[in-house]
Amino acid sequence: MRKKIIAANWKMNMTIGETETFCSTFLRELGDERKVEVVIVPPFIAIAKASEMLRDAQSVKLGAQNMHWEKSGAFTGEVSAAMLRDVFCHYVVLGHSERRTIFGETDEAVNKKTLAAHANALRPIVCIGETLAERDGGLVEKVLDTQIRGSLAGLTAEQLEESVIAYEPVWAIGTGRTATPQQAQDAHAFIRKTLADIWGQPAADKVRIQYGGSVKPANAAELMSQPDIDGALVGGASLEPRGFAEIVLNTAKVLG
């Protein structure tokens, strides 16, 4: 059975002091809940503080929002996988729609980062998703197929199983609009079918696929109850510790 995974993508928010306050409150609200794996993904400057605060939290892991595919070198403003491992990151978010649309990241770049993450024992959370124009144009499956094949090219079945896919319809990120549970399930089912076509059904059955796009405490349980939705990549709603804890706890209730 795939363990649900809920990740908090803070984006360009949270100072070091705010990170300390958040983690303290969140861990208190979370209590001893361990059925759901939680990943906190702070901005780079706050990772070390988050790592310190989460050191003893067995069900909470640390992630980063991006990384470069090279080990080191003249790449001003970038960090490497080894640097992330050095501050005890387990996960790294790659190919988020904001990285793709604002900073011009391509499937090829995301693929290089994904391979580098695996080479350094980091688990990538690889983001894919369509724009509103692509959805309205009937291109959802074509877009997802292209992004899957490009961003995950060259992975072994074992590496695929250690990856997380985050389906984030671009039109639902930070807009307050959310895909209906059925829309989200349909996209997740297509993603799993595509993974099975490329890597085989056993590998596809083990991959966790998150939903991202205006996930809140009120809609978390219904989304997480869908058979192919294995968690959530939460943006704005993850900045409030009690609300984010509620998302995790509501997900746990689905599991019984």
Secondary structure, DSSP 8 states (H G I E B T S, - for coil): ----EEEEE--S---HHHHHHHHHHHHHHHTT--SSEEEEE--GGGHHHHHHHTTT-TTEEEEES---SSSSSS-TT---HHHHHHTT--EEEES-HHHHHHS---HHHHHHHHHHHHHTT-EEEEEE---HHHHHTT-HHHHHHHHHHHHTTT--HHHHHT-EEEE--GGGSSSS----HHHHHHHHHHHHHHHHHHH-HHHHHH-EEEE-SS--HHHHHHHHTSTT--EEEESGGGGSHHHHHHHHHHHHHHH-
